[in-house]
């Protein structure tokens, strides 16, 4: 009986039916706040010139303000 159990365990181990634990590594690389404009750094729309303002730290360097367009 013991021999049968060992053979069964070996077969299951080789076939991959028995779940194994795998250490997975996750790597994230952040480049920063890249401009996502489609018109370029500035463009005219309805008589108003819009300019891209890049991302920057807000008050007391606690909040990141993402880049956005402003009227000029």
Contact map, one row per residue, 1 for C-alpha under 8 A:
111110000000000000000000000000000000000000000000000000000000000000000000
111111000000000000000000000000000000000000000000000000000000000000000000
111111100000000000000000000000000000000000000000000000000000000000000000
111111110000000000000000000000000000000000000000000000000000000000000000
111111111000000000000000000000000000000000000000000000000000000000000000
011111111100000000000000000000000000000000000000000000000000000000000000
001111111110000000000000000000000000000000000000000000000000000000000000
000111111111000000000000000000000000000000000000000000000000000000000000
000011111111100000000000000000000000000000000000000000000000000000000000
000001111111110000000000000000000000000000000000000000000000000000000000
000000111111111000000000000000000000000000000000000000000000000000000000
000000011111111111000000000000000000000000000000000000000000000000000000
000000001111111111000000000000000000000000000000000000000000000000000000
000000000111111110000000000000000000000000000000000000000000000000000000
000000000011111111000000000000000000000000000000000000000000000000000000
000000000001111111100000000000000000000000000000000000000000000000000000
000000000001111111100000000000000000000000000000000000000000000000000000
000000000001101111110000000000000000000000000000000000000000000000000000
000000000000000111111000000000000000000000000000000000000000000000000000
000000000000000001111100000000000000000000000000000000000000000000000000
000000000000000000111110000000000000000000000000000000000000000000000000
000000000000000000011111000000000000000000000000000000000000000000000000
000000000000000000001111100000000000000000000000000000000000000000000000
000000000000000000000111110000000000000000000000000000000000000000000000
000000000000000000000011111000000000000000000000000000000000000000000000
000000000000000000000001111100000000000000000000000000000000000000000000
000000000000000000000000111110000000000000000000000000000000000000000000
000000000000000000000000011111000000000000000000000000000000000000000000
000000000000000000000000001111100000000000000000000000000000000000000000
000000000000000000000000000111110000000000000000000000000000000000000000
000000000000000000000000000011111100000000000000000000000000000000000000
000000000000000000000000000001111100000000000000000000000000000000000000
000000000000000000000000000000111110000000000000000001100000000001100000
000000000000000000000000000000111111000000000000000001000000000000100000
000000000000000000000000000000001111100000000000000001000000000000100000
000000000000000000000000000000000111110000000000000000000000000000000000
000000000000000000000000000000000011111110000000000100000000000000000000
000000000000000000000000000000000001111100000000000000000000000000000000
000000000000000000000000000000000000111111100000000000000000000000000000
000000000000000000000000000000000000111111100000000000000000000000000000
000000000000000000000000000000000000101111100000001100000000000000000000
000000000000000000000000000000000000001111110000111100000000000000000000
000000000000000000000000000000000000001111111000111000000000000000000000
000000000000000000000000000000000000000001111111110000000000000000000000
000000000000000000000000000000000000000000111111110000000000000000000000
000000000000000000000000000000000000000000011111000000000000000000000000
000000000000000000000000000000000000000000011111100000000000000000000000
000000000000000000000000000000000000000000011111110000000000000000000011
000000000000000000000000000000000000000001111011111000000000000000000011
000000000000000000000000000000000000000001111001111100000000000000001111
000000000000000000000000000000000000000011100000111110000000000000001111
000000000000000000000000000000000000100011000000011111000000000000111100
000000000000000000000000000000000000000000000000001111100000000000111100
000000000000000000000000000000001110000000000000000111110000000001110000
000000000000000000000000000000001000000000000000000011111000000111110000
000000000000000000000000000000000000000000000000000001111100000111100000
000000000000000000000000000000000000000000000000000000111111111110000000
000000000000000000000000000000000000000000000000000000011111111110000000
000000000000000000000000000000000000000000000000000000001111111000000000
000000000000000000000000000000000000000000000000000000001111111000000000
000000000000000000000000000000000000000000000000000000001111111100000000
000000000000000000000000000000000000000000000000000000001111111100000000
000000000000000000000000000000000000000000000000000000001111111110000000
000000000000000000000000000000000000000000000000000000111100111111000000
000000000000000000000000000000000000000000000000000000111100001111100000
000000000000000000000000000000001000000000000000000001110000000111110000
000000000000000000000000000000001110000000000000000111110000000011111000
000000000000000000000000000000000000000000000000000111100000000001111100
000000000000000000000000000000000000000000000000011110000000000000111110
000000000000000000000000000000000000000000000000011110000000000000011111
000000000000000000000000000000000000000000000001111000000000000000001111
000000000000000000000000000000000000000000000001111000000000000000000111
